[in-house]
Amino acid sequence: MGSPYAVRAPVGPSYRGGVDDLAPPARVTLYGRAGCHLCEAARAVVDRVCADLGARWCEVDVDADADLARRFGDEVPVTFVDGRRHDFWRVDETRLRRALGET
């Protein structure tokens, strides 16, 4: 990941997105898995948009948690913005920018 705002989370449900207690929480969470071409494309869009807008994001491997694999396994990549489900399978750059407040 190229952005300094990105952080990979080892597991999902309890992860809050911060690198440490002083960091602001991630605005975008990308749920994905290794070896997924759609996840790679989504990661590139999320990284670019968040870098442009100065927003933090994190990535969670759904395969590291059985509950997440059940919830999102057939829909990865799945993105959440500010805790709300945003997109799945593909990330629309314009829509993501709008959700993050770019006019």
FENNOR-V728962 format. One record per pair of residues at least 6 apart in sequence whose ideal C-beta (glycine too) atoms are under 6 Angstrom apart, sorted by the first residue. I is the first residue (numbers start at 1). J is the second residue. D is the distance in whole Angstrom. If there is no record, write none. Layout:
i={I:I}
j={J:J}
d={D:D}
This chain:
i={1:2:3:3:3:5:5:6:6:7:7:8:9:9:9:11:11:12:12:12:16:17:17:17:18:26:26:26:27:27:27:28:28:28:28:29:29:30:30:30:30:31:31:31:31:32:32:32:33:33:33:36:38:38:39:39:42:42:45:45:46:49:49:50:53:53:55:62:62:62:62:62:63:72:75:78:79:79:79:80:81:86}
j={47:47:47:50:51:50:56:47:57:19:58:59:15:58:60:64:65:60:65:68:25:25:26:58:25:56:57:58:55:56:82:46:50:57:81:58:80:46:59:77:79:60:62:72:78:39:76:77:62:63:76:76:77:89:76:77:77:91:91:93:57:96:97:57:100:102:100:68:69:72:73:76:69:78:88:88:86:87:91:86:99:99}
d={6:6:5:6:4:5:4:6:5:5:5:5:4:5:5:5:5:4:5:5:6:5:3:4:6:4:5:4:5:6:6:6:6:4:6:6:4:5:5:6:5:5:5:5:4:3:5:4:6:5:6:6:6:6:6:4:4:4:4:5:5:5:6:5:5:6:5:4:5:5:6:6:6:5:4:5:5:5:6:6:5:6}
